Amino acid sequence: MDEILNFFPEEIKQKIKQNIIENIEEIRIRTYKPIILKNGQAEKQIDYIITPNTVLQILQKICENSIYSYQNQICNGFITLHGGHRVGITGNAVIKDEQVINLNYISSLNFRIARQVFNCSSTALPYIINSSQNDIYTTLIVSPPGCGKTTLLRDLVRRISNGIPEMNFKGVTCGIVDERGEISAMDKGVPQNDIGIRTDVIENISKSLGMKMLVRSMSPKIIVADEIGSIDDIEAIEYVLCSGVRGIFTAHGQNIEEVRKNPILSQLIEKQMIDKILFLDSKRKIQLGYDKYSEYENKQVV
């Protein structure tokens, strides 16, 4: 936690320490608003009003006093920190040729605190693992933002990579496309998170390009990518599956109806690329909402 708090001025740092909540997931900073600490649906307000100058001071420290060198990340709306933590950024967007070329008058910062939750994938694994063939079902994990998709994904790849003796599953080679550095938290080529002994990572690359590179270079049996949603992502997934590789992916959404209405994600079902879709709600409960091999849907996972 100290690695996050060190980005704040000393007075704010001490106030957060005095009001810290258990298993904190977010620290939200907004101009002329109080600081808000969040853990799932619970939150705590700190009576300290943030000025625009304070927001800029915090951002400068995040960017090591060189905001220009972080311009590409800022234009994407977030900066990934050491340890896989992520700072969301909002402000006045400057647009050119339908692309964000700058964010100025920064108004909000959202520190999303990454942590590993070992064995949190236990309820999901029985629906993903195909033990009889030492394989997995290609799976899409869907939830609204902030419900733990990345945490679940990280634990899934760790266990699939290492092997799961209680399920008679031997570890297999996995490839992670870690576009934002949140899954593995690489530092100079070394994952800071435990992602398993048979896992290869390609970082800071688009998911569509990274998936194809991993298939060609590392011969994975399973490819993992977080927050798919573009037509390029879907085309890359089709390439992966046609190459004989399975996949585990995540996306934003609420239920199977939203997935079917999404013009991009619905192609995964229409083209029968996805075997199963799991839904994760705000209480971290998992529901099986789609199974290509079953006539039954919306089965609750205990």
C-alpha positions in Angstrom: 0.0 0.0 0.0 2.9 2.4 0.7 3.9 2.3 -3.0 0.5 3.9 -3.8 0.5 6.3 -0.9 3.9 7.7 -1.8 2.4 9.4 -4.8 0.3 11.7 -2.5 1.4 14.8 -0.6 2.2 14.0 3.0 -0.9 15.5 4.5 -3.2 13.5 2.2 -1.1 10.4 2.8 -1.6 10.6 6.5 -5.3 11.2 6.2 -5.7 8.1 4.0 -3.7 6.0 6.5 -5.9 7.2 9.3 -9.0 6.2 7.4 -7.9 3.2 5.6 -10.5 0.4 5.0 -9.9 -3.3 4.8 -9.0 -4.7 1.4 -9.2 -1.3 -0.2 -9.6 -1.5 -4.0 -9.8 2.2 -5.1 -8.8 5.6 -4.0 -10.7 8.3 -5.9 -9.5 11.8 -6.2 -11.7 14.5 -7.7 -11.2 18.3 -7.9 -13.1 20.2 -5.2 -14.5 16.9 -3.9 -13.7 14.7 -0.8 -11.4 11.7 -1.2 -13.3 8.4 -1.5 -11.9 5.0 -0.5 -13.7 2.0 -2.0 -13.9 -1.7 -1.4 -16.5 -3.4 -3.6 -19.8 -1.6 -2.9 -18.5 -0.2 0.4 -16.9 3.3 0.5 -15.6 5.8 3.0 -15.3 9.5 2.5 -12.3 11.5 3.8 -13.1 15.2 4.6 -10.3 16.7 2.5 -11.1 18.8 -0.5 -8.8 18.3 -3.5 -7.7 21.3 -5.5 -6.7 21.2 -9.2 -3.1 22.0 -8.2 -3.1 18.9 -5.9 -4.3 16.7 -8.8 -1.5 18.0 -11.0 1.0 17.5 -8.2 0.0 13.9 -7.8 0.0 13.3 -11.6 3.5 14.8 -11.9 4.8 12.4 -9.2 3.1 9.4 -11.0 4.9 10.5 -14.2 8.2 11.0 -12.5 8.0 14.7 -13.2 7.8 14.1 -17.0 4.2 14.1 -18.0 5.2 14.3 -21.6 6.9 10.9 -21.5 3.6 9.4 -20.3 1.5 11.1 -23.0 0.5 7.9 -24.8 -0.8 6.3 -21.6 -2.6 9.5 -20.5 -4.3 9.6 -23.9 -5.6 6.1 -23.3 -7.1 7.3 -20.0 -4.9 5.4 -17.6 -1.3 4.9 -16.3 -0.1 1.5 -15.2 2.1 1.6 -12.1 4.7 -0.9 -10.7 2.9 -3.8 -9.2 0.0 -3.8 -11.8 -1.9 -0.9 -10.1 -3.6 1.4 -12.5 -4.5 5.1 -12.3 -7.5 6.1 -14.3 -7.5 9.7 -15.6 -10.2 12.1 -16.8 -10.1 15.7 -18.0 -10.7 17.7 -21.1 -10.0 15.6 -24.1 -8.2 17.1 -27.1 -9.3 15.3 -30.3 -7.6 15.2 -33.7 -8.6 13.0 -36.6 -11.0 11.1 -34.2 -8.1 10.3 -31.9 -7.4 11.6 -28.4 -4.1 13.5 -28.6 -4.1 15.0 -25.1 -6.0 15.3 -21.8 -5.7 18.6 -20.1 -7.4 20.2 -17.1 -7.2 16.8 -15.3 -10.1 16.6 -13.0 -10.1 13.0 -11.6 -7.7 10.3 -10.7 -8.8 6.8 -9.8 -6.1 4.6 -8.1 -7.2 1.0 -8.7 -5.2 -1.2 -6.4 -4.2 -4.6 -7.8 -3.7 -7.6 -5.6 -3.6 -11.3 -6.0 -6.4 -13.4 -4.5 -5.1 -16.9 -4.5 -7.6 -19.7 -5.4 -10.4 -17.2 -6.1 -11.0 -19.2 -9.3 -12.0 -22.4 -7.5 -15.7 -22.0 -8.4 -15.0 -21.1 -12.0 -12.5 -23.8 -12.8 -15.0 -26.7 -13.0 -16.8 -24.9 -15.8 -13.6 -24.2 -17.7 -11.4 -27.3 -17.3 -11.9 -30.3 -19.5 -10.0 -32.9 -17.5 -10.7 -35.8 -19.7 -8.6 -34.2 -22.5 -6.3 -32.1 -20.2 -7.7 -29.1 -22.0 -10.0 -26.2 -21.3 -13.2 -24.8 -22.8 -12.7 -21.5 -24.6 -14.3 -19.1 -22.1 -15.4 -15.5 -21.9 -15.7 -13.9 -18.5 -18.1 -10.9 -18.4 -18.8 -8.4 -15.7 -19.3 -4.6 -15.1 -16.1 -2.7 -14.4 -14.5 -3.2 -10.9 -16.0 -6.6 -10.2 -12.8 -8.6 -10.2 -12.4 -9.9 -13.8 -8.7 -9.4 -13.9 -8.1 -10.8 -10.4 -10.1 -14.0 -11.5 -8.2 -14.2 -14.8 -4.8 -13.9 -13.1 -5.6 -16.8 -10.7 -7.1 -18.9 -13.5 -3.9 -18.7 -15.6 -1.7 -19.4 -12.6 -3.5 -22.6 -11.7 -3.9 -23.8 -15.3 -0.2 -23.1 -15.9 1.0 -24.9 -12.8 -1.5 -27.8 -13.0 -4.4 -28.7 -10.7 -3.8 -32.1 -9.1 -7.2 -32.2 -7.4 -8.8 -32.0 -10.9 -6.3 -34.4 -12.5 -5.2 -31.6 -14.7 -1.6 -31.3 -15.8 -0.2 -27.8 -16.3 -0.1 -26.5 -19.9 1.7 -23.7 -21.7 -0.2 -20.4 -21.5 0.4 -17.0 -23.2 -0.8 -13.7 -21.8 -1.3 -10.6 -23.9 -0.9 -8.0 -21.1 -1.8 -4.9 -23.0 -1.9 -2.7 -19.9 0.4 -4.6 -17.6 -2.3 -5.4 -15.1 -2.3 -9.2 -15.2 1.4 -10.1 -14.7 2.7 -6.7 -13.5 6.0 -7.1 -15.4 9.0 -5.2 -14.1 12.0 -5.2 -16.5 10.8 -8.5 -18.0 10.0 -10.2 -14.7 6.4 -10.8 -13.6 5.7 -9.4 -10.2 2.5 -11.5 -9.9 2.5 -15.3 -9.7 1.1 -16.3 -13.1 2.4 -19.9 -13.2 5.5 -21.8 -14.3 4.4 -22.4 -17.9 3.3 -18.9 -18.8 4.8 -16.5 -21.3 3.8 -12.8 -21.4 3.9 -10.2 -24.1 3.2 -6.7 -22.7 2.4 -3.2 -23.9 1.0 -4.4 -27.2 -2.5 -4.4 -28.6 -4.4 -7.6 -27.9 -5.1 -8.3 -31.5 -1.4 -8.2 -32.5 -0.2 -9.8 -29.3 -2.4 -12.9 -29.7 -1.1 -13.5 -33.2 2.6 -13.0 -32.1 2.2 -15.5 -29.3 0.7 -18.2 -31.5 3.5 -17.8 -34.0 6.4 -17.6 -31.5 5.6 -19.4 -28.3 3.3 -22.3 -29.3 0.8 -21.8 -26.4 -2.0 -24.2 -25.7 -4.0 -21.4 -24.1 -4.1 -17.6 -24.8 -5.4 -15.2 -22.2 -6.4 -11.5 -22.8 -8.2 -9.0 -20.7 -11.1 -6.7 -21.7 -11.6 -7.6 -25.4 -14.1 -5.5 -27.3 -12.9 -4.4 -30.8 -13.4 -6.0 -34.2 -9.7 -6.6 -34.4 -9.8 -8.5 -31.1 -12.5 -10.8 -32.5 -10.6 -11.4 -35.7 -7.5 -12.3 -33.6 -9.5 -14.7 -31.5 -10.7 -16.4 -34.6 -7.1 -16.7 -35.8 -6.1 -18.2 -32.4 -8.9 -20.8 -32.4 -8.3 -21.8 -36.0 -4.7 -22.4 -35.0 -5.8 -25.0 -32.5 -5.3 -22.9 -29.4 -7.9 -22.4 -26.7 -8.6 -19.0 -25.0 -9.8 -17.3 -21.8 -10.9 -13.7 -22.3 -12.8 -11.0 -20.4 -15.2 -8.3 -21.4 -17.5 -5.7 -19.9 -21.1 -6.5 -19.6 -24.0 -7.3 -17.3 -25.8 -10.4 -18.7 -26.1 -12.7 -21.7 -28.7 -10.3 -23.3 -26.2 -7.5 -23.3 -23.6 -9.8 -24.9 -26.0 -10.9 -27.6 -26.9 -7.3 -28.4 -23.3 -6.2 -28.5 -22.4 -6.0 -32.3 -18.8 -7.1 -31.6 -19.1 -9.6 -28.7 -22.2 -11.3 -30.3 -19.9 -12.6 -33.1 -18.2 -14.9 -30.6 -21.6 -16.7 -30.1 -22.8 -16.4 -33.7 -19.6 -17.9 -35.1 -19.5 -20.5 -32.2 -16.0 -19.4 -31.2 -16.8 -19.4 -27.5 -17.7 -22.5 -25.6 -18.9 -20.9 -22.3 -19.6 -17.5 -20.9 -19.3 -16.8 -17.2 -20.8 -13.8 -15.5 -19.3 -12.1 -12.4 -21.5 -9.8 -10.4 -20.6 -7.1 -7.9 -20.5 -9.7 -5.0 -18.0 -11.7 -6.9 -20.5 -14.5 -7.5 -20.2 -16.5 -10.8 -23.0 -17.5 -13.0 -22.8 -19.7 -16.1 -24.8 -17.8 -18.7 -24.0 -19.6 -21.9 -22.8 -23.1 -22.7 -22.4 -24.1 -26.3 -22.7 -27.8 -25.4 -25.8 -27.5 -23.3 -29.4 -26.6 -23.9 -29.5 -25.2 -20.4 -28.4 -21.7 -19.6 -28.2 -19.3 -16.6 -27.0 -22.0 -14.2 -25.9 -20.6 -10.8 -22.4 -21.6 -9.6 -22.4 -22.2 -5.9 
